[in-house]
């Protein structure tokens, strides 16, 4: 499963033209049906998504293409989980965050623990992306690994929005850059 930051219309056009590449072998992806409909919780409502499936004929694998505003293996979207990560980086505890977001404390605690385990990898990957996009970037001040990772994601998202002129939101970009925010392998810029 990997995240895409383009609209469904652009995704369909790119798949039909062979412009989307397999993350495993860089072979062209082609349409391969759809996944089951999923309901994802946003900050203030619920949104349904039917993920597109794609096939790489070069390596014989299929992929689920999810919108970057969703987080793999999670029912809550990137803006909800991102709000929790940001609040934790600012010092709030999981119960206070859960109450503010209207989510169970155990769910929020799980997000925070999962992110904390991969914070160092996320931080280094996000900073590599930011420096690759903006060579003039100053390194951020050192902090805790959790807060440092959240800051690095913000720096990378800002660099993407300023220099690549993307309209994707900061947490969408964070999902795309980290390979799933809470899961997946953080991706490095292809030119590194």
FENKANOR-V512156 format. One record per pair of residues at least 6 apart in sequence whose C-alpha atoms are under 8 Angstrom apart, sorted by the first residue. I is the first residue (numbers start at 0). J is the second residue. D is the distance in whole Angstrom. If there is no record, write none. Layout:
i->I j->J d->D
i->I j->J d->D
This chain:
i->0 j->62 d->5
i->0 j->63 d->5
i->0 j->64 d->6
i->0 j->65 d->7
i->0 j->71 d->7
i->1 j->62 d->7
i->1 j->63 d->6
i->1 j->64 d->5
i->1 j->65 d->6
i->1 j->175 d->8
i->1 j->178 d->7
i->1 j->179 d->7
i->2 j->64 d->6
i->2 j->65 d->5
i->2 j->66 d->5
i->2 j->67 d->5
i->2 j->69 d->8
i->2 j->174 d->7
i->2 j->175 d->5
i->2 j->178 d->7
i->2 j->179 d->7
i->3 j->64 d->6
i->3 j->65 d->6
i->3 j->66 d->5
i->3 j->67 d->5
i->3 j->175 d->7
i->4 j->66 d->6
i->4 j->67 d->5
i->4 j->68 d->8
i->4 j->167 d->6
i->4 j->171 d->7
i->4 j->172 d->8
i->4 j->175 d->7
i->5 j->66 d->8
i->11 j->30 d->8
i->13 j->19 d->6
i->14 j->28 d->6
i->14 j->29 d->5
i->14 j->30 d->6
i->14 j->53 d->8
i->15 j->29 d->6
i->15 j->30 d->7
i->17 j->27 d->5
i->17 j->28 d->6
i->17 j->29 d->6
i->18 j->27 d->7
i->18 j->28 d->8
i->19 j->27 d->6
i->19 j->28 d->6
i->19 j->29 d->8
i->20 j->26 d->5
i->20 j->27 d->5
i->20 j->28 d->6
i->21 j->27 d->6
i->21 j->28 d->6
i->21 j->55 d->6
i->23 j->58 d->8
i->24 j->57 d->8
i->24 j->58 d->7
i->26 j->55 d->6
i->26 j->56 d->7
i->26 j->57 d->6
i->26 j->58 d->8
i->27 j->55 d->6
i->27 j->56 d->8
i->27 j->57 d->8
i->28 j->53 d->6
i->28 j->54 d->5
i->28 j->55 d->5
i->28 j->56 d->7
i->29 j->53 d->5
i->29 j->54 d->5
i->29 j->55 d->7
i->30 j->51 d->8
i->30 j->52 d->6
i->30 j->53 d->5
i->30 j->54 d->6
i->31 j->51 d->8
i->31 j->52 d->5
i->31 j->53 d->5
i->31 j->54 d->6
i->31 j->61 d->8
i->32 j->51 d->6
i->32 j->52 d->5
i->32 j->53 d->7
i->33 j->49 d->7
i->33 j->50 d->6
i->33 j->51 d->5
i->33 j->52 d->5
i->34 j->49 d->6
i->34 j->50 d->5
i->34 j->51 d->6
i->34 j->52 d->6
i->34 j->63 d->7
i->35 j->49 d->6
i->35 j->50 d->7
i->36 j->47 d->7
i->36 j->48 d->6
i->36 j->49 d->4
i->36 j->50 d->7
i->37 j->47 d->6
i->37 j->48 d->5
i->37 j->49 d->6
i->38 j->45 d->6
i->38 j->46 d->6
i->38 j->47 d->4
i->38 j->48 d->6
i->38 j->74 d->7
i->39 j->45 d->6
i->39 j->46 d->5
i->39 j->47 d->6
i->39 j->48 d->8
i->39 j->69 d->7
i->39 j->74 d->5
i->39 j->75 d->5
i->39 j->76 d->6
i->40 j->46 d->6
i->40 j->74 d->6
i->40 j->75 d->5
i->40 j->76 d->6
i->41 j->75 d->6
i->41 j->76 d->6
i->41 j->78 d->7
i->41 j->79 d->6
i->42 j->78 d->7
i->42 j->79 d->6
i->42 j->100 d->7
i->50 j->63 d->6
i->50 j->64 d->6
i->50 j->65 d->5
i->50 j->66 d->8
i->51 j->63 d->6
i->51 j->64 d->5
i->51 j->65 d->7
i->52 j->61 d->7
i->52 j->62 d->6
i->52 j->63 d->5
i->52 j->64 d->6
i->53 j->61 d->6
i->53 j->62 d->5
i->53 j->63 d->6
i->53 j->64 d->7
i->54 j->60 d->6
i->54 j->61 d->4
i->54 j->62 d->6
i->55 j->61 d->6
i->65 j->71 d->8
i->67 j->77 d->8
i->67 j->171 d->5
i->67 j->172 d->7
i->67 j->174 d->6
i->67 j->175 d->6
i->68 j->76 d->6
i->68 j->77 d->5
i->68 j->78 d->7
i->68 j->170 d->7
i->68 j->171 d->5
i->68 j->174 d->7
i->69 j->75 d->7
i->69 j->76 d->5
i->69 j->77 d->5
i->69 j->171 d->8
i->69 j->174 d->8
i->70 j->76 d->6
i->70 j->77 d->6
i->70 j->174 d->7
i->70 j->179 d->6
i->70 j->180 d->7
i->70 j->181 d->8
i->71 j->179 d->6
i->71 j->181 d->8
i->71 j->182 d->7
i->77 j->170 d->6
i->77 j->171 d->6
i->77 j->174 d->7
i->78 j->170 d->6
i->78 j->171 d->8
i->79 j->100 d->7
i->80 j->107 d->8
i->80 j->110 d->7
i->81 j->170 d->6
i->83 j->96 d->6
i->83 j->97 d->8
i->83 j->100 d->8
i->83 j->107 d->7
i->83 j->111 d->8
i->84 j->111 d->7
i->84 j->149 d->7
i->85 j->146 d->8
i->85 j->149 d->7
i->86 j->96 d->7
i->87 j->93 d->7
i->87 j->96 d->8
i->87 j->111 d->8
i->87 j->146 d->8
i->88 j->145 d->6
i->88 j->146 d->4
i->88 j->149 d->7
i->89 j->146 d->7
i->93 j->104 d->6
i->93 j->107 d->6
i->93 j->108 d->5
i->93 j->111 d->8
i->94 j->104 d->5
i->94 j->107 d->8
i->96 j->104 d->8
i->96 j->107 d->7
i->97 j->103 d->6
i->97 j->104 d->5
i->97 j->107 d->6
i->98 j->104 d->8
i->110 j->181 d->7
i->113 j->181 d->6
i->114 j->145 d->8
i->114 j->180 d->7
i->114 j->181 d->5
i->115 j->144 d->8
i->115 j->145 d->6
i->117 j->181 d->8
i->118 j->144 d->6
i->118 j->145 d->6
i->118 j->147 d->8
i->118 j->148 d->5
i->119 j->144 d->6
i->119 j->145 d->8
i->119 j->148 d->7
i->120 j->185 d->7
i->121 j->148 d->6
i->121 j->152 d->8
i->121 j->177 d->6
i->121 j->185 d->6
i->122 j->144 d->8
i->122 j->147 d->6
i->122 j->148 d->4
i->122 j->149 d->7
i->122 j->151 d->5
i->122 j->152 d->7
i->123 j->148 d->8
i->123 j->151 d->8
i->124 j->176 d->8
i->124 j->177 d->7
i->124 j->185 d->6
i->124 j->186 d->7
i->124 j->187 d->6
i->125 j->148 d->8
i->125 j->151 d->6
i->125 j->152 d->6
i->125 j->154 d->8
i->125 j->155 d->6
i->125 j->176 d->7
i->125 j->177 d->8
i->126 j->151 d->6
i->126 j->152 d->8
i->126 j->154 d->8
i->126 j->155 d->6
i->127 j->187 d->7
i->127 j->188 d->7
i->128 j->155 d->6
i->128 j->176 d->8
i->128 j->187 d->7
i->128 j->188 d->6
i->129 j->136 d->7
i->129 j->154 d->6
i->129 j->155 d->4
i->129 j->156 d->8
i->129 j->158 d->6
i->129 j->159 d->8
i->130 j->136 d->6
i->131 j->188 d->7
i->131 j->191 d->8
i->132 j->158 d->6
i->132 j->159 d->7
i->132 j->162 d->7
i->132 j->163 d->8
i->133 j->158 d->6
i->133 j->162 d->7
i->139 j->150 d->8
i->139 j->151 d->8
i->141 j->147 d->7
i->152 j->173 d->6
i->153 j->169 d->7
i->153 j->173 d->8
i->155 j->173 d->8
i->156 j->168 d->8
i->156 j->169 d->5
i->156 j->170 d->8
i->156 j->172 d->6
i->156 j->173 d->7
i->157 j->169 d->7
i->159 j->165 d->7
i->159 j->172 d->8
i->160 j->166 d->7
i->160 j->167 d->8
i->173 j->179 d->8
i->173 j->180 d->6
i->174 j->180 d->5
i->176 j->185 d->6
i->176 j->186 d->6
i->176 j->187 d->8
i->177 j->183 d->7
i->177 j->184 d->6
i->177 j->185 d->4
i->177 j->186 d->6
i->178 j->184 d->5
i->178 j->185 d->5
i->178 j->186 d->6
i->179 j->185 d->8
